[in-house]
Amino acid sequence: MTISRRSFCLTALATLSYPTFSRAKEVIDLEWPDLLPADATEAKNPLRGLLSHDEAAPAASQPISTGVKSDWNGQIVRLSGFVVPLDYEGTGLTAFLLVPYVGACVHVPPPPANQLVLVSTERPYENEGLFSAVTVTGMFGTASISTQLAEVGYALSADKITRYR
């Protein structure tokens, strides 16, 4: 479950390349509905039943995104969600998808791209399990990334990852 190194590097570079003077000093708390354009509806949790492993990959039935919001590009935000691991260094995660509900992208179709955030971190995060909830704080921005699991609309360069409380 890895994303292409080129996509990951380009996203990380784009997210981190905002000039220092444009970075927010305060942390903006975001909720998942905040990431949706005004005319979009919130992604519903389709955990009404698990997909059989011999069916098409969940990404094949990902809903079309209605766009992303650039309101918080280059800002420091805090967003809570569930972890879907992508890349590891040893036993710690260096990249993962932050998703709005447990199980997204694993056994059910993923939410639209505007409800997925690619999180990257320099310090590997020791995850507590596939369905663990976390709160991530760091620089946020729009992105257009394709992973094996889904198309992703946002990226977050994590400064702090904590277990959700």
Secondary structure, DSSP 8 states (H G I E B T S, - for coil): ----HHHHHHHHHHHHTS-GGGS-SS-EE--GGGGS-TT-------TTS---TTS--GGGG---------TTTT-EEEEEEEEEEEEEETTEEEEEEEESSTTBTTTB----GGG-EEEEEEEEE----TT-EEEEEEEEEEEEEE-SS-EEEEEEEEEEEEE--
